[in-house]
Amino acid sequence: MKVLITENLCKTYGAGETEVEALKNVSFSVSKGEFIAIVGPSGSGKSTLLNLIGALDTPTSGKVFLDGKDVFAMKEKELSVFRRRNIGFVFQAYNLVPELNVEENIILPLLLDYRKPEKKYIDELLNVLGLSERRLHLPHQLSGGQQQRVAIARALATRPAIILADEPTGNLDSQNSRDVINLMKMSVEKYEQTLIMITHNQNFASFADRVLNVEDGVVTELGGGQR
């Protein structure tokens, strides 16, 4: 089952002499349960692509189908609800709410959607990500690696159709980076989750099922990871 399809996705910034083609006719699909790594030099269009897939930005032309829905055919209010329920985000900056403890940060997307958290599943996430003993800690009482694990748990909490991770290890040292990548891969496999991750690290990209390269706005397939 294809959970994501992009068709001739283009994004242009500016006009005339200042026009920049950030993405050029990007078409690819992702099956449910796949782990996709996106690599490429800085400024190549990686984050632009992730923002379009996540409906955080709109394309100049082209389409994105997520879980069978034409994303950009939706009205803004409908799209906002769809994004909250179907897309989990993990950013380089952990984006945790400083006044909320670990558990409260994890269940926040559910509460915003007026849904009751499933205690057994939340407890399982805390356990799988090694956060059970930190559930009542505030973000400032956690290490960077622990904060990123909270962000991963928050992304998984809503059981979204897809998780988008933009340089999730960018603020972490090498040991914490490896731990976070291993935990993300394990979580994806355990919950049959679909993950698209931007990374500059070729070694981390090799954990993925497939690797896409973005260069000058053009996306090419590099094949499967090595692990």
C-alpha positions as a printed Julia matrix, in Angstrom:
227×3 Matrix{Float64}:
  0.0    0.0     0.0
  1.36   3.43   -1.02
  1.03   5.79    1.93
  2.68   8.72    0.08
  2.7    9.73   -3.59
  4.2   12.94   -4.96
  3.43  13.92   -8.55
  5.54  16.49  -10.45
  6.11  18.53   -7.31
  7.63  21.97   -8.04
  8.49  24.83   -5.74
  9.74  28.17   -7.01
 10.75  31.15   -4.9
 11.0   34.7    -6.21
 10.48  35.84   -9.79
 12.48  37.09  -12.74
 16.21  37.38  -12.03
 15.75  36.33   -8.39
 13.75  33.2    -9.26
 14.99  30.01   -7.6
 13.66  26.57   -8.48
 13.9   24.8    -5.12
 12.23  21.61   -6.42
 11.83  20.43  -10.0
  9.16  17.89  -11.0
  9.63  15.56   -8.02
  7.71  12.28   -8.35
  8.12   9.28   -6.07
  6.07   7.03   -3.8
  6.55   5.49   -0.36
  4.94   2.26    0.86
  3.51   1.79    4.33
  6.22   0.77    6.79
  9.15   2.05    4.71
 12.06   3.99    6.18
 13.3    6.56    3.64
 16.44   8.67    4.08
 16.84  11.92    2.14
 20.41  13.12    1.59
 22.04  15.93   -0.38
 24.12  19.08    0.07
 22.91  22.09    2.07
 20.48  24.23    0.09
 19.62  21.41   -2.29
 15.88  21.38   -1.48
 15.68  18.63    1.17
 13.83  20.66    3.8
 11.6   22.24    1.14
 10.59  18.73    0.05
  9.88  17.64    3.63
  7.83  20.81    4.28
  5.69  20.13    1.19
  5.13  16.49    2.16
  4.17  17.67    5.65
  1.86  20.37    4.27
  3.82  23.06    6.1
  4.3   24.81    2.74
  2.39  24.77   -0.55
  3.87  23.74   -3.92
  4.04  26.02   -6.95
  2.63  23.06   -8.89
  2.2   19.32   -8.5
  0.39  17.11   -6.01
  0.92  15.24   -2.76
 -1.31  12.28   -1.87
 -1.04  11.11    1.73
 -2.98   8.1     2.92
 -5.11   8.38   -0.23
 -5.99  12.06    0.29
 -5.08  14.89   -2.12
 -3.41  17.08    0.52
 -3.52  20.44   -1.24
 -7.13  20.02   -2.4
 -8.24  20.44    1.23
 -9.42  23.68    2.79
 -7.09  25.14    5.45
 -9.16  24.0     8.47
 -9.58  20.47    7.1
 -5.87  20.33    6.25
 -4.93  21.45    9.76
 -6.91  18.58   11.32
 -5.59  16.09    8.72
 -1.99  17.14    9.38
 -2.42  16.84   13.16
 -3.87  13.33   12.85
 -1.76  11.89   10.05
  1.7   13.45   10.21
  4.19  13.19   13.05
  7.1   15.65   13.06
 10.55  15.27   14.62
 12.72  18.37   14.23
 16.38  19.14   14.95
 15.17  21.49   17.69
 13.1   19.29   19.98
 10.23  21.81   20.19
  9.04  20.56   23.58
  6.79  22.72   25.76
  9.05  23.72   28.67
  6.23  23.9    31.25
  4.99  20.36   30.5
  6.58  17.17   31.77
  7.63  14.27   29.52
  4.29  12.47   29.54
  2.33  15.71   29.05
  4.49  16.65   26.05
  3.94  13.21   24.5
  0.13  13.26   24.79
 -0.24  16.96   23.86
 -1.12  16.27   20.15
 -3.9   13.92   21.27
 -5.34  16.45   23.73
 -5.25  19.18   21.06
 -7.35  16.85   18.93
 -9.8   16.2    21.83
 -8.78  12.55   21.93
 -8.23  10.52   25.08
 -4.69   9.07   25.27
 -4.52   5.28   25.35
 -2.62   4.73   28.61
 -1.29   1.28   27.69
  0.18   2.55   24.41
  1.69   5.68   26.02
  3.24   3.53   28.78
  4.66   1.24   26.07
  6.17   4.19   24.18
  7.77   5.49   27.38
  9.22   2.05   28.0
 10.41   1.4    24.43
 12.16   4.79   24.31
 13.71   4.45   27.77
 11.7    7.28   29.31
  9.61   5.5    31.95
 11.66   6.86   34.84
 11.63  10.36   33.32
  7.9   10.67   32.69
  7.41  13.43   35.3
 10.6   15.34   34.42
 10.46  18.73   32.7
 12.44  19.22   29.46
 15.2   21.27   31.16
 15.84  18.28   33.45
 16.64  16.03   30.46
 19.7   15.56   28.26
 19.5   16.42   24.56
 19.18  12.75   23.66
 16.34  12.28   26.12
 14.54  15.35   24.8
 14.77  14.02   21.25
 13.35  10.68   22.44
 10.39  12.58   23.9
  9.92  14.24   20.5
  9.94  10.8    18.83
  7.39   9.47   21.34
  5.2   12.54   20.71
  5.36  11.88   16.95
  4.36   8.24   17.49
  1.6    9.02   20.01
 -1.08   9.8    17.43
 -0.23   6.69   15.33
  0.18   8.92   12.26
  0.26   7.73    8.65
  3.82   9.06    8.33
  6.62  10.52   10.45
  8.83  13.27    9.01
 12.2   13.84   10.68
 14.37  16.82    9.69
 17.96  16.24   10.85
 16.76  14.66   14.13
 20.34  14.12   15.34
 21.62  17.6    14.36
 21.94  18.82   17.96
 23.28  15.57   19.45
 26.74  14.1    20.01
 27.75  10.96   18.1
 26.71   8.44   20.79
 23.28  10.03   21.36
 22.84  10.33   17.58
 23.4    6.61   17.11
 21.03   5.83   19.98
 18.29   8.06   18.52
 18.66   6.57   15.01
 18.53   3.04   16.43
 15.43   3.92   18.49
 13.71   5.5    15.48
 14.4    2.46   13.32
 13.22   0.1    16.08
 10.06   2.17   16.68
  9.26   2.21   12.96
  9.63  -1.56   12.75
  7.73  -2.24   15.99
  4.75  -0.05   15.07
  4.93  -0.57   11.26
  5.36   3.18   10.98
  6.45   5.02    7.83
  9.44   7.33    8.31
 11.07   9.9     6.04
 14.26  11.35    7.49
 16.64  14.06    6.28
 20.25  13.43    7.29
 23.73  14.66    6.35
 25.2   11.49    7.81
 25.75   8.78    5.16
 26.15   6.15    7.87
 22.72   6.96    9.3
 21.23   6.98    5.79
 22.42   3.39    5.41
 19.91   2.34    8.11
 17.06   3.21    5.71
 15.23   0.89    3.32
 15.74   3.41    0.5
 17.83   6.54    0.04
 16.75   9.55   -2.02
 19.29  12.18   -3.09
 18.28  15.81   -3.62
 20.59  18.02   -5.68
 19.65  21.34   -7.3
 15.97  20.56   -6.68
 16.11  17.21   -8.5
 15.38  13.99   -6.61
 17.06  10.73   -7.63
 16.94   7.3    -6.04
 20.21   5.91   -4.66
 18.72   2.51   -3.85
 18.57   0.72   -0.52
 20.51   1.23    2.67
 23.26  -1.17    3.7
 21.89  -2.54    7.0
